[in-house]
Amino acid sequence: MSTSHGTPSDAAAAPKRTQLVGGTSPDVDAWRGMLRDCLIRLDAIPIGGTGDGDGYTGWLRQLDLGCLTLTDVGSDPVRVVRAPRMLVGNQDDFYLLSMALEDSASHCGDVQSQLGRGDAVLLDSTAPFQLSAAERAHHLVLTLPRADVARVLPASRERVGRRIAAQNPVLRVLRATLAEVHAGGERFDPGLLPELGYVLRELLFSVLRSDELTDQAGVNGLLGHHAQLLRMRDFIQRHIADPELSAKVVAAAFGVSVRYVELVFRESGTSPARYIRQTRMEEARRSLASPQRRQRPIAAIARSVGIENPTVFARMFRHFYDVTPSDYRRSQAGGEHRGRSGG
């Protein structure tokens, strides 16, 4: 089950596997051994009492692609640690791009990142780090020598541990390609696997380059402001119940500056704050008009759109619709009653 991560020349000389390596694990101790043999030495600490007994679920499946490896790894709730003691006499010298398929968190030095589904993080085998998941842990991991990365990208500790947002367009391409490669790994001609490895390596480099650009809105500019506006609007609609929702939250989710978010909305004739308020009020108006929510307190409807103070909610609603929330609800109920009577 052991996988060798040598230099590019070593990788080229090694025999190519035609099948996925690994499998399922009966307990955390066995899973920890799989991590050591196929990735790097890591400690695995169960969360919430899982890890022993027949109920445990853990797995690791790895595909050797020559210049890099692709690993599908997961477990019941767990904290995985690359502890400082594991670096003593360390011979590993790799970067690992870990893509979260379930919500998790990473901790690298002073950098802590919350990873949603589809987010990624760059990890360094020569430095301590932690990955944890309160629910099921599931990651796709690309592993390649640090020297390969250093040849095409400036060395920078700032890259390590920093969340790469799922919305990054190049990361989305890489993720989709990985899914295809992993699903068809055992069916590919063995001679094709190294070529796929080179393609994936170039995509990984592009992800890291684009992540640098994302901080300057470079990649987002390539997408066009209209495309970004649609994505940001969708994010706001899905998070409208968050009282802290703001341009700053949107910027953090997309890995851009607040100024860039404001620019995108300004070109559509509004502002992030105005759009958030408008979305809150439109959702509240629909709830107040809904017969299914007739018994729901107005204060609860206010909280469902991210406004915790009922007085603030009433004032904002009246500003938008020139009627109080309670009067609007009564008007809708009266119209419904007249409609039924007239029928």
C-alpha positions, 0 to 999 in steps of 0.5 A: 500500500505504500506510495513513494513520493520522490523527485520527478525522475524517481516518479518516472522510474517507478512502475505505474499502478493501474488500480486504486490503492487502499480501501476501507478501514475497520478503525482509526488506528488502521486508518492512521496507518493508511495515511502514513503509508499513502500520504505522510505521517499524521495523527488521527484523533476521533471527535465525539467518541468515534473511532472504535467498534463496528460503527466506524467508517474510514477509507483511503483510495489513491491513484498514482499519476506519475508526477503526482498522486490523487487521494480520496480520503475520508473518515467519521468526525476526526482531527488530523494533525501533522505535529511538530514532533513528526517533522524531526528527521522528516524526509517528506518534502511535498505540497498537498492541495486538499479539496474539501468535499464536506465542511471542515477546518484547517489550521496552519501556523497563525492561519485558520480557515473554515472550508466549505464544500468545494473549498481548497487549502494548500498544505506543506509537509515540512510544517505543522498543520491540522485538518478537522471535521465535526461531521464526516471528513472527506477530502480529495488530495493532490500531492506533488514535490515542493520542487515542482511548485517552486520551479513555476511559482514564487515560494511564499508561506502566505499561500499555505493554509489560506482558503481557496474559495470554491467559486474560483473558476480554475479550481472548479475546472480542476475539481471537475477533472479530478472527479472524472479521473478518480471515477475512471482511474481503473479504466484508463490505459496505464500509459495515459495516467502519467499524461493525466498527471501532467494535465492535473499538475498544470491545472493545480499550478493555475489554481495557485496562480489564479488564487494570487490574482483573485486577491486583486480581482484578476480572475474575477475580471476575466469572468466579467462583472455580470457573471460575478454579480449573478454569483454574489446575488445568489450567495446573498439570497442563500445567506439572507438569514445571517444578521451579519450579512454584508459586503464584507461577508460577500467579499470574504466568501469570494476571496475579493476585496470589499471595494471589488464587491461594491464595484460589481454592484455599482455597475448594476445600479445599486450597492451591496447594502441596498441589494441585501436590504431589498432581498430581506424585504422581498423575502419578508413580504412573501412570507407575510403574504403566504397563507402557510405562514399566517400564524408565524409571528412577525418577529420570527419572520424578521429573524428569518431574513436576518433582522433581529429587532422587530422595530427596525424590521417594521421601520424598514418594511414601511420604508420599502412598501409604505405599509406596516408588516401587520397591515400588509399581512391583514391586507393579504388575508382580506384579499384571500378571503374575498377571493374565496367568497367571490368564488 
